[in-house]
Amino acid sequence: MFVLLKSKFQMEQYSFIKLINCIRSEDVPAEKFITAEIPFWNDEKYLKPKEYEAWLSYDYDEMPAESEEPNESKSETNLTSEINALKEKVKEKELLLEQAREDMAKMRQSFQRLLDKESAPVVCTKNGKVLPLNSVAGVSAEADSGYFSSYAHFGIHHEMLSDEVRTTSYRDALLLNKSYVSDKDVLDVGCGTSVLSIFASQAGAKSVVGVDNSDIIYNAMDIVKRNNIDNVSLVKGRLEDTKLPQEKFDIIISEWMGYFLLFEGMLDSVIYARDTHLREGGIVLPNRCTMSIVGYGSEALYKNQVTFWDDVYGLDMSNMRKEVMHEPLIDIVDAEHILTEPNLIADLNIENVDLNYSNFSYEFNLKCTKSGEISAFVGYFDTFFDLPVPVMFSTSPNSKPTHWKQVVFFLEQKQIVSVGDCVKGNIICRRSRSSARSLDITIDSFGNKCTYYLD
């Protein structure tokens, strides 16, 4: 009522005092005040003080001038407007928060890359070049001899040559691009049996030099001679320590990829060849490789490799699981058990990649395409020859199997997921400090962190 009267008669503080005293002094029904056409209480006699009245202590000026009588339609409209305005503000804040999260993730990755470069081990000088001690070139030939010895036996070359995906991809990259290879000087890094050197010769290369420090090269020399390949020269030695018959080449070709792409660190030698022996305008083949991971859930594989140790002929050997968890499994996995979309975690341009290539981190977000139990993450790589006639191959579980297979990183505990869920985590890859050709891979997901040693 007071709000209504204040608005109707433009009442100020003294009018309010008169009204209160009028109500206290006169027996006037409330309806008379509400229907009054003039403020009949506006008489000076009502200013005379009475006994203490709490109403006269009320801060009249704080009372709203406009009526606040319930108006359902107006209240609902105002409330709807306020809600919509708040929704817009919340949406705006969420967008800002999402942008901030993305910026922070980029900053963390940039900072980590900076730390990786700043914290590189001490360096040594090799043929006038400064190289990290834990790069392949920083390892003595004697200490590295075991690696080359492993390639001296025919068995590993049988496995690689029998890999049709691998071998035909290299052959097609060269023979389907004869106009590009013709009359070029080609360097084959890690030539093995010299099959890539011979493909380059068949594609019309002017000259081909193959280099390998493994004793298999003696068999390769015989293979070249038996097949009457006149323009292929083979040199035994570790590239970083060896003088070649010519200094510069137009094309460098190498099958350097290892498990999880980077294992064995042979890319170091390709980078050395690129920086030392590639002519301006030349190309390295393959020129690009990518690495990816997916979420995987095969109950049979997990049981065979992990929970197997819980009950071995009635014996509890579960302590062995600790060993299993830190060693990735190299195997061909069934694509049927892939539970997520893939995430590309690394993209290597061989034209400009540096020796820090194996040190990276990536925050993955794998969207689930099936419901089930994730028991592992699976890693694989794709290889590209970006030539006039492009060629590529994949080591994905969805592609034809290769000798590289896939790399399986088991989880300590299986995790239930549903279609549409997003599996978030972080993968950190580091060159092992104890071995230039090995990798330490840490995966942090589902609240657990595990480091896997690929050596």
C-alpha positions in Angstrom: 0.0 0.0 0.0 2.7 2.5 0.9 4.5 2.0 -2.4 1.2 2.6 -4.2 0.5 5.8 -2.3 4.0 7.1 -2.7 3.7 6.7 -6.5 0.2 8.0 -6.7 0.7 11.2 -4.6 4.4 11.8 -5.1 4.9 11.6 -1.4 8.1 12.7 0.4 9.4 12.0 3.9 7.1 14.4 5.8 4.0 13.1 3.9 4.9 9.6 5.0 5.2 10.7 8.7 1.8 12.4 8.5 0.3 9.2 7.0 1.7 7.0 9.8 0.4 9.4 12.5 -3.0 9.6 10.8 -3.3 5.8 10.8 -2.3 5.7 14.5 -4.7 8.5 15.5 -7.7 7.8 13.3 -9.7 4.6 12.8 -9.6 4.7 9.0 -10.0 1.6 7.0 -7.2 0.8 4.5 -9.6 0.9 1.6 -10.1 4.7 2.2 -6.4 5.3 1.8 -6.1 3.2 -1.4 -9.2 4.8 -3.1 -8.4 8.4 -1.9 -8.3 11.0 -4.6 -6.4 13.5 -2.4 -4.0 12.9 0.5 -6.5 13.7 3.3 -3.8 12.9 5.9 -1.7 15.7 4.6 -2.5 17.9 7.7 0.1 19.6 9.9 -1.5 18.2 13.0 -0.2 14.8 12.0 3.3 16.0 12.4 2.9 16.2 16.2 5.1 13.6 17.8 3.5 10.6 19.4 5.0 7.6 21.3 7.9 5.8 19.6 6.7 4.2 16.4 9.0 1.8 14.5 7.4 2.8 11.2 8.8 6.3 11.6 12.3 4.8 11.7 11.8 3.3 8.2 14.0 4.8 5.5 11.3 6.1 3.3 13.7 7.2 0.5 14.7 3.6 0.0 11.1 2.7 -0.9 10.7 2.3 -4.7 8.7 5.0 -6.4 7.0 2.6 -8.9 4.5 0.0 -7.9 5.8 -3.4 -7.3 2.4 -5.0 -7.1 2.5 -8.5 -8.6 2.3 -8.4 -12.3 2.7 -12.0 -13.5 3.1 -11.2 -17.2 5.6 -8.4 -16.6 7.5 -10.5 -14.0 7.8 -13.5 -16.4 8.9 -11.3 -19.2 11.6 -9.7 -17.1 12.7 -13.1 -15.7 12.9 -14.6 -19.1 15.0 -11.6 -20.3 17.3 -11.9 -17.3 17.7 -15.7 -17.8 18.5 -15.2 -21.5 21.0 -12.5 -20.7 22.7 -14.7 -18.1 22.8 -17.6 -20.6 24.5 -15.4 -23.1 27.0 -14.3 -20.5 27.7 -17.9 -19.4 28.1 -18.9 -23.0 30.6 -16.1 -23.6 32.5 -17.0 -20.4 32.6 -20.7 -21.5 34.1 -19.7 -24.9 36.7 -17.6 -23.2 37.5 -20.4 -20.8 37.9 -22.9 -23.7 40.1 -20.5 -25.5 42.2 -20.0 -22.4 42.5 -23.8 -22.0 43.7 -24.1 -25.6 46.2 -21.3 -25.1 47.5 -22.9 -22.0 47.9 -26.3 -23.7 49.9 -24.6 -26.5 52.0 -22.7 -24.0 52.8 -26.0 -22.1 53.8 -27.7 -25.3 55.9 -24.8 -26.4 57.5 -24.5 -23.0 58.2 -28.3 -23.0 59.9 -28.1 -26.4 62.0 -25.2 -25.1 63.0 -27.3 -22.0 63.8 -30.2 -24.3 66.2 -28.1 -26.3 67.7 -26.3 -23.3 68.2 -29.6 -21.3 69.9 -31.5 -24.1 73.0 -33.4 -23.0 76.4 -32.0 -23.5 77.6 -31.8 -27.1 80.6 -33.1 -28.9 82.2 -32.1 -32.2 82.1 -34.5 -35.1 83.6 -33.6 -38.4 83.3 -30.0 -37.6 79.7 -30.3 -36.6 78.2 -29.8 -33.1 76.0 -32.8 -32.2 74.2 -33.9 -29.0 76.0 -36.7 -27.2 72.8 -38.8 -27.1 72.3 -38.6 -30.8 73.5 -41.5 -32.9 76.5 -39.5 -34.2 77.5 -38.8 -30.6 77.8 -42.5 -29.9 81.2 -44.2 -30.6 81.3 -46.6 -33.5 82.4 -49.4 -31.0 79.4 -48.7 -28.7 77.1 -48.7 -31.7 78.4 -51.9 -33.2 75.7 -54.1 -31.7 73.0 -52.2 -33.7 74.7 -52.9 -37.0 75.5 -56.5 -36.1 71.7 -57.1 -35.7 71.3 -56.3 -39.4 74.1 -58.7 -40.6 71.9 -61.8 -40.6 69.8 -62.6 -43.6 66.7 -63.2 -41.4 65.9 -59.6 -40.8 66.3 -58.8 -44.5 64.0 -61.6 -45.4 61.4 -60.2 -43.1 61.7 -56.7 -44.6 61.8 -57.8 -48.2 58.8 -60.0 -47.7 56.9 -57.0 -46.4 55.1 -56.2 -49.7 53.6 -52.9 -48.4 57.0 -51.6 -47.4 59.0 -52.8 -50.5 56.4 -52.1 -53.2 55.7 -48.6 -51.8 59.4 -47.7 -52.2 59.5 -49.3 -55.6 56.4 -47.5 -56.8 57.7 -44.1 -55.4 60.7 -44.5 -57.7 59.5 -46.3 -60.7 56.2 -44.4 -61.0 58.2 -41.1 -60.9 60.9 -42.0 -63.4 60.8 -38.5 -64.9 61.6 -37.1 -61.4 64.4 -39.6 -60.7 65.9 -39.6 -64.2 69.5 -38.4 -64.4 69.6 -37.7 -60.6 72.3 -38.6 -58.2 70.8 -40.8 -55.4 72.2 -41.6 -51.9 70.7 -44.7 -50.2 71.2 -44.4 -46.4 71.3 -47.9 -44.7 71.1 -49.7 -48.0 71.0 -53.3 -46.6 70.7 -55.7 -49.5 70.7 -52.7 -51.9 67.1 -53.2 -53.1 66.3 -49.5 -53.0 69.5 -48.6 -54.7 68.6 -51.0 -57.5 65.1 -49.5 -57.8 66.6 -46.0 -58.1 68.9 -47.3 -60.9 65.9 -48.9 -62.7 64.1 -45.5 -62.4 66.8 -43.9 -64.4 69.1 -42.4 -61.8 72.5 -41.2 -63.1 74.4 -42.6 -60.1 73.5 -44.3 -56.9 75.6 -44.6 -53.8 74.5 -47.0 -51.0 76.1 -46.9 -47.6 75.7 -49.4 -44.7 77.8 -50.3 -41.7 76.4 -53.8 -41.4 78.3 -56.8 -42.9 75.2 -57.5 -45.1 76.7 -54.9 -47.5 79.1 -57.6 -48.7 76.1 -59.6 -49.9 74.7 -56.5 -51.4 77.8 -55.9 -53.5 77.4 -59.4 -54.9 73.7 -58.8 -55.6 74.5 -55.6 -57.5 77.2 -57.5 -59.5 74.9 -60.5 -60.2 72.2 -58.2 -61.6 74.6 -56.2 -63.8 73.8 -52.9 -62.1 76.6 -50.7 -63.3 75.7 -47.3 -61.8 75.4 -48.4 -58.1 78.4 -48.1 -55.8 78.2 -49.5 -52.3 80.3 -48.2 -49.3 80.7 -50.0 -46.0 80.8 -47.7 -42.9 78.7 -45.6 -40.6 77.6 -42.6 -42.6 78.7 -40.1 -40.0 82.3 -41.4 -40.1 82.6 -42.3 -43.8 83.9 -40.5 -46.9 81.6 -41.1 -49.9 82.7 -41.3 -53.5 80.8 -38.0 -54.2 79.8 -35.2 -51.9 76.4 -34.1 -53.0 73.2 -35.8 -54.1 69.8 -34.8 -55.6 67.8 -37.5 -53.8 68.4 -39.2 -50.5 66.3 -42.3 -50.0 66.2 -44.4 -46.8 64.0 -47.0 -45.1 64.8 -45.7 -41.7 61.5 -46.2 -39.9 61.4 -48.4 -36.7 58.7 -49.6 -34.4 56.5 -46.6 -33.4 58.3 -44.9 -36.2 61.2 -43.5 -34.1 62.7 -46.6 -32.5 66.4 -47.2 -33.4 67.0 -43.5 -34.1 68.0 -44.1 -37.7 66.4 -40.8 -38.6 69.5 -39.2 -37.1 71.6 -40.6 -40.0 69.1 -39.4 -42.5 69.2 -35.9 -41.0 73.0 -36.0 -41.1 72.8 -37.0 -44.8 70.4 -34.3 -45.5 72.4 -31.6 -43.8 75.7 -32.8 -45.3 75.1 -34.4 -48.6 71.8 -33.0 -50.1 72.1 -30.5 -52.9 70.0 -27.3 -52.8 66.6 -28.1 -54.1 67.0 -31.8 -53.4 64.5 -34.1 -51.7 64.6 -36.8 -49.0 62.3 -39.8 -49.5 60.1 -40.4 -47.8 59.6 -36.8 -47.1 56.9 -37.0 -44.4 55.8 -39.3 -41.7 53.0 -39.1 -39.1 52.4 -40.9 -35.8 48.9 -41.8 -34.4 47.3 -43.5 -31.5 43.9 -45.1 -30.9 42.0 -46.6 -27.9 41.9 -50.4 -28.0 40.0 -53.0 -26.1 40.7 -56.7 -26.8 39.8 -58.9 -23.8 41.7 -61.8 -25.3 44.9 -59.9 -25.8 44.7 -58.3 -22.4 44.1 -61.7 -20.8 47.0 -63.3 -22.7 49.5 -60.6 -21.9 48.5 -59.0 -18.6 46.1 -60.9 -16.4 47.8 -64.2 -17.5 50.2 -63.6 -14.6 47.4 -63.5 -11.9 47.0 -67.3 -12.1 49.7 -69.4 -13.7 49.0 -73.1 -13.1 47.4 -72.1 -9.7 50.3 -69.8 -8.8 50.1 -66.1 -8.1 52.7 -64.4 -10.3 50.9 -61.0 -10.4 54.2 -59.3 -9.5 55.3 -60.0 -13.1 52.6 -57.6 -14.3 54.8 -54.7 -13.2 57.4 -55.8 -15.8 54.7 -56.3 -18.5 53.3 -52.8 -18.0 56.5 -51.0 -18.8 57.3 -52.9 -22.0 55.2 -52.2 -25.1 54.0 -55.2 -27.1 54.9 -55.2 -30.8 52.2 -57.2 -32.5 49.6 -57.1 -35.2 46.3 -56.2 -33.6 42.7 -56.8 -34.8 41.1 -53.6 -36.0 37.7 -55.0 -34.8 38.7 -54.0 -31.2 39.5 -50.4 -32.0 37.2 -48.3 -29.7 38.0 -44.7 -30.7 38.8 -42.4 -33.5 42.6 -41.9 -34.0 44.6 -38.9 -32.9 47.6 -37.7 -34.9 50.2 -37.1 -32.3 53.2 -36.1 -34.4 53.8 -34.9 -38.0 57.4 -35.0 -39.2 58.5 -33.1 -42.2 61.9 -34.8 -43.1 63.0 -31.7 -45.0 63.4 -29.6 -41.9 63.1 -31.9 -38.8 66.0 -31.6 -36.4 67.6 -34.1 -33.9 65.0 -33.2 -31.3 62.4 -35.0 -33.3 61.9 -37.8 -30.7 61.2 -35.4 -27.9 57.6 -34.3 -28.0 54.4 -34.3 -26.0 50.7 -34.3 -27.2 47.4 -33.9 -25.3 45.1 -36.4 -27.0 41.3 -36.5 -27.0 40.0 -39.8 -28.4 36.3 -39.9 -29.3 34.8 -43.3 -28.6 33.1 -44.9 -31.6 32.2 -48.1 -29.7 31.2 -49.0 -26.2 33.5 -51.4 -24.3 36.5 -51.6 -22.1 39.7 -49.8 -23.1 42.6 -52.0 -22.2 45.4 -50.3 -24.2 46.5 -47.6 -26.5 47.8 -48.6 -29.8 50.4 -46.6 -31.8 51.2 -46.7 -35.5 52.6 -44.5 -38.3 52.0 -43.4 -41.9 54.6 -42.7 -44.5 54.4 -40.3 -47.5 56.3 -39.8 -50.7 54.9 -36.5 -52.0 56.0 -36.8 -55.6 54.3 -36.0 -58.9 52.8 -39.5 -58.5 52.2 -39.6 -54.8 52.7 -42.8 -52.8 51.9 -43.6 -49.2 51.5 -46.5 -46.8 50.1 -47.0 -43.3 50.9 -49.3 -40.5 47.4 -48.8 -39.0 45.5 -51.8 -37.7 43.0 -51.0 -40.5 45.6 -51.4 -43.2 47.4 -54.4 -44.6 49.9 -55.7 -42.0 53.6 -54.8 -42.2 56.7 -56.0 -40.5 56.4 -52.9 -38.2 53.1 -54.2 -36.8 51.7 -51.9 -34.2 52.8 -50.9 -30.7 50.5 -51.8 -27.8 50.7 -49.8 -24.5 48.6 -51.7 -22.0 46.7 -50.0 -19.2 47.1 -51.2 -15.6 43.3 -51.3 -15.3 40.7 -51.6 -18.0 38.4 -48.6 -18.4 34.7 -48.8 -19.4 33.7 -46.3 -22.1 30.5 -45.6 -24.1 29.9 -44.3 -27.6 30.5 -40.6 -27.7 32.8 -40.5 -24.7 36.1 -38.6 -25.0 39.2 -40.3 -23.6 41.6 -37.5 -22.7 45.3 -37.8 -21.8 48.8 -36.9 -22.5 51.6 -38.8 -24.2 55.2 -37.8 -23.8 57.9 -39.3 -26.0 61.6 -38.9 -25.1 64.9 -40.2 -26.4 66.3 -42.5 -23.8 69.2 -41.0 -21.9 70.8 -44.4 -21.7 70.6 -45.3 -25.4 70.4 -43.0 -28.4 68.3 -45.5 -30.3 65.7 -46.2 -27.6 62.6 -44.4 -26.5 60.9 -43.6 -23.1 57.1 -43.1 -23.6 54.9 -41.8 -20.8 51.1 -42.0 -21.1 48.9 -40.2 -18.6 45.2 -41.0 -18.8 42.3 -42.2 -16.7 44.1 -40.7 -13.6 47.1 -43.0 -14.0 50.6 -42.5 -15.5 52.8 -45.2 -16.9 56.2 -45.0 -18.6 57.0 -47.6 -21.3 60.5 -48.4 -22.4 61.0 -49.2 -26.1 64.5 -50.6 -26.3 
